Amino acid sequence: MRIVVLAGGIGGARFLRGLRAAVPDAEVTVIGNTGDDIHLFGLKVCPDLDTVMYTLGGGINEEQGWGRSEETFHLKEELAAYGVGPEWFGLGDRDFATHIVRTQMLGAGYPLSAVTEALCDRWRPGVRLLPMSDDRVETHVAVELDGERKAVHFQEYWVRLRASVPAEAVVPVGAEQAKPAPGVLEAIAEADVILFPPSNPVVSVGTILAVPGIREAIAEAGVPVVGLSPIVGDAPVRGMADKVLAAVGVESSAAAVAEHYGSGLLDGWLVDTVDEGAVGRVEEAGIRCRAVPLMMTDLEAAAQMAREALALAEEVRVA
Ligand SMILES: O=c1nc2n(C[C@H](O)[C@H](O)[C@H](O)CO)c3cc(O)ccc3cc-2c(=O)[nH]1
């Protein structure tokens, strides 16, 4: 079975770990969000690609859900001693090595897709990890700060500001001109099933869908597309998805996120058992819906969510 998954960071990575455990023989292609990417200290940092790579490769900091395990921060401290920041973004020594290798390869002319493949040669994530695009896309968030309206990088909004001010707009800068990375459209066309994990619908899955050609390819693939709600009981399972949902005029609920994707894209949607009451509203929108436990408390819980998503895919396939 060939499965394509559109993934952001922590939620996507943990779901993928469950998927791999649930169907170890499946050929899984992950299309990773690169809108969170940021250039710091002259280096290109790709948080979502790295979170997937480290999580599946066994190198993730499990408590944080991002960054490396057994990390130290000597380099960051030395940079700070020179007055070189930003200090608000926690890059550790082990993680720095990844960004140095990536930046060196990009400088030598390799596209991000080839660089990601090279990095995965070390981590062996057990999936094919593709960036959504080799072109630069950077998510910016429009906010009002100190009485002034301005656009900040997504990481500045998320990490420095902790989404403490309302996001007035979320713009994936460069997405309109970006092309899907090599292999992305082919993987979608050859997929037996396409999954949207419980990743952020605006800044993760939404950014991937903003790359021209990807949304269309998924809608036209002719295979079941099933998503899992990142919202449980009207609040995000992790992170601050509600802040950016408000910016695109979507209420923070499992049903509203399904309607936001729409029946043109989604065939099936899983909501948590606490949101059982939302099933009817989602089905009215033309999307088959089931209520199952959606908290990824451990590997087995994530694997069971993956089994439920695949079972729903089979249900809509035969319908
Ligand atoms: O909350 C934080 N998240 C950090 N993240 C996570 C990241 O900001 C976001 O959670 C994702 O971009 C959203 O998917 C990092 C991820 C990396 O790959 C590398 C470094 C960081 C650093 C931070 C950090 O200092 N604080």
The ligand as an SDF file (V2000), in Angstrom:
LIG
                    3D

 26 28  0  0  0  0  0  0  0  0999 V2000
    8.8420   26.5800   21.3200 O   0  0  0  0  0  0  0  0  0  0  0  0
    9.8910   26.4610   20.7060 C   0  0  0  0  0  0  0  0  0  0  0  0
    9.9200   25.7020   19.5970 N   0  0  0  0  0  0  0  0  0  0  0  0
   11.0700   25.5170   18.9280 C   0  0  0  0  0  0  0  0  0  0  0  0
   11.0840   24.6840   17.8290 N   0  0  0  0  0  0  0  0  0  0  0  0
    9.8000   24.1350   17.3390 C   0  0  0  0  0  0  0  0  0  0  0  0
    9.1870   25.0010   16.2110 C   0  0  0  0  0  0  0  0  0  0  0  0
    9.2640   26.3480   16.4990 O   0  0  0  0  0  0  0  0  0  0  0  0
    7.6790   24.8210   15.9890 C   0  0  0  0  0  0  0  0  0  0  0  0
    7.0560   24.0350   16.9460 O   0  0  0  0  0  0  0  0  0  0  0  0
    7.3730   24.3200   14.6370 C   0  0  0  0  0  0  0  0  0  0  0  0
    7.9390   25.0930   13.6300 O   0  0  0  0  0  0  0  0  0  0  0  0
    5.8650   24.2240   14.4030 C   0  0  0  0  0  0  0  0  0  0  0  0
    5.6820   23.0600   13.7350 O   0  0  0  0  0  0  0  0  0  0  0  0
   12.2810   24.3820   17.1940 C   0  0  0  0  0  0  0  0  0  0  0  0
   12.3330   23.4440   16.1660 C   0  0  0  0  0  0  0  0  0  0  0  0
   13.5450   23.1250   15.5690 C   0  0  0  0  0  0  0  0  0  0  0  0
   13.5940   22.1980   14.6060 O   0  0  0  0  0  0  0  0  0  0  0  0
   14.7280   23.7540   15.9770 C   0  0  0  0  0  0  0  0  0  0  0  0
   14.6860   24.6830   16.9930 C   0  0  0  0  0  0  0  0  0  0  0  0
   13.4780   25.0090   17.6140 C   0  0  0  0  0  0  0  0  0  0  0  0
   13.4500   25.9340   18.6700 C   0  0  0  0  0  0  0  0  0  0  0  0
   12.2680   26.1540   19.3580 C   0  0  0  0  0  0  0  0  0  0  0  0
   12.2120   26.9980   20.5230 C   0  0  0  0  0  0  0  0  0  0  0  0
   13.1880   27.5930   20.9490 O   0  0  0  0  0  0  0  0  0  0  0  0
   11.0190   27.1070   21.1460 N   0  0  0  0  0  0  0  0  0  0  0  0
  1  2  2  0
  2  3  1  0
  2 26  1  0
  3  4  2  0
  4  5  1  0
  4 23  1  0
  5  6  1  0
  5 15  1  0
  6  7  1  0
  7  8  1  0
  7  9  1  0
  9 10  1  0
  9 11  1  0
 11 12  1  0
 11 13  1  0
 13 14  1  0
 15 16  1  0
 15 21  2  0
 16 17  2  0
 17 18  1  0
 17 19  1  0
 19 20  2  0
 20 21  1  0
 21 22  1  0
 22 23  2  0
 23 24  1  0
 24 25  2  0
 24 26  1  0
M  END
$$$$
